[in-house]
Amino acid sequence: MSGSMYLCYKDRDVSFLTLFIEGYLVMMMMNIADFVVMDLILFSISAKRFAEKLDMSVKDFRPFKCWKKHLFLEHILQSIFVLCPLIGIITGGLTWLLRLIIK
């Protein structure tokens, strides 16, 4: 990710904040895609198989009913306040360092 950001911004004068925001937004889009595809769609499709293994009924084993606390903690609190800023700092810092080293 830092390599592609470097190629996009190698001829432009951008600050660390610009690079941080791009890394944050890319990670946020990945978080939304993970939530929709993996947690809602695929989890709903395979709910019957998971319910049988856990000896639960399929009606009780729905994403928003069974995993409401998990989905909230993972995709709202953890991603927005911890993971996305961390990835933004890492990618922004690596891209900024690449721009300094390769001049």
C-alpha positions as CSV (number, residue, x, y, z in Angstrom):
1,M,0.0,0.0,0.0
2,S,2.8,2.4,0.8
3,G,4.5,1.6,-2.5
4,S,1.4,2.5,-4.5
5,M,0.9,5.6,-2.4
6,Y,4.5,6.5,-3.2
7,L,4.0,6.1,-6.9
8,C,0.8,8.3,-6.8
9,Y,2.5,11.1,-4.8
10,K,6.1,10.9,-5.9
11,D,6.0,14.1,-8.0
12,R,3.7,16.0,-5.6
13,D,4.4,17.9,-2.4
14,V,2.1,16.3,0.1
15,S,2.2,16.3,3.9
16,F,2.1,13.4,6.3
17,L,-1.5,14.4,7.1
18,T,-2.6,13.8,3.5
19,L,-0.9,10.4,3.5
20,F,-2.4,9.5,6.9
21,I,-6.0,10.4,5.7
22,E,-5.6,8.3,2.6
23,G,-4.4,5.3,4.6
24,Y,-7.2,5.8,7.1
25,L,-9.9,6.0,4.3
26,V,-8.5,2.9,2.5
27,M,-8.7,1.0,5.8
28,M,-12.2,2.3,6.5
29,M,-13.3,1.1,3.0
30,M,-11.8,-2.4,3.8
31,N,-13.6,-2.4,7.1
32,I,-17.0,-1.6,5.4
33,A,-16.4,-4.3,2.8
34,D,-15.4,-6.8,5.5
35,F,-18.6,-6.0,7.4
36,V,-20.9,-6.3,4.4
37,V,-19.4,-9.3,2.6
38,M,-17.9,-11.4,5.3
39,D,-20.1,-10.7,8.4
40,L,-23.5,-10.1,6.8
41,I,-23.6,-12.0,3.5
42,L,-21.4,-15.0,4.0
43,F,-22.4,-15.4,7.7
44,S,-26.1,-15.4,6.7
45,I,-25.5,-18.0,4.0
46,S,-23.6,-20.3,6.3
47,A,-25.8,-19.7,9.4
48,K,-27.4,-23.2,9.1
49,R,-24.1,-24.9,9.2
50,F,-22.8,-22.9,12.2
51,A,-26.1,-23.3,14.1
52,E,-25.9,-27.1,13.7
53,K,-22.4,-27.2,15.0
54,L,-23.3,-25.1,18.1
55,D,-26.7,-26.9,18.7
56,M,-28.7,-23.7,18.2
57,S,-31.8,-23.0,16.0
58,V,-31.2,-21.2,12.8
59,K,-33.5,-18.4,13.8
60,D,-31.4,-17.6,16.9
61,F,-28.3,-17.7,14.8
62,R,-28.5,-14.5,12.7
63,P,-25.8,-11.9,12.4
64,F,-27.6,-9.1,14.2
65,K,-29.2,-11.2,16.8
66,C,-26.4,-13.5,17.8
67,W,-23.3,-11.4,17.0
68,K,-24.6,-7.8,17.7
69,K,-22.0,-7.1,20.4
70,H,-19.2,-8.6,18.4
71,L,-20.0,-6.7,15.2
72,F,-20.4,-3.4,17.1
73,L,-17.1,-3.8,19.0
74,E,-15.1,-5.0,15.9
75,H,-16.4,-2.7,13.2
76,I,-17.3,0.5,15.1
77,L,-15.0,0.8,18.1
78,Q,-11.9,-1.2,17.2
79,S,-11.7,-0.3,13.6
80,I,-12.5,3.4,13.7
81,F,-10.6,4.3,16.8
82,V,-7.7,1.8,16.8
83,L,-7.0,-0.1,13.6
84,C,-7.7,2.6,11.0
85,P,-5.6,5.3,12.7
86,L,-2.8,2.8,13.2
87,I,-2.8,1.7,9.5
88,G,-3.0,5.4,8.5
89,I,0.1,6.2,10.6
90,I,2.0,3.2,9.3
91,T,1.2,3.8,5.6
92,G,1.6,7.5,5.9
93,G,4.9,7.2,7.7
94,L,6.3,4.6,5.3
95,T,5.2,6.6,2.2
96,W,6.7,9.8,3.7
97,L,10.0,8.0,4.5
98,L,10.1,6.5,0.9
99,R,9.7,10.0,-0.5
100,L,12.6,11.2,1.6
101,I,14.9,8.2,0.8
102,I,14.1,8.0,-2.9
103,K,14.7,11.5,-4.2
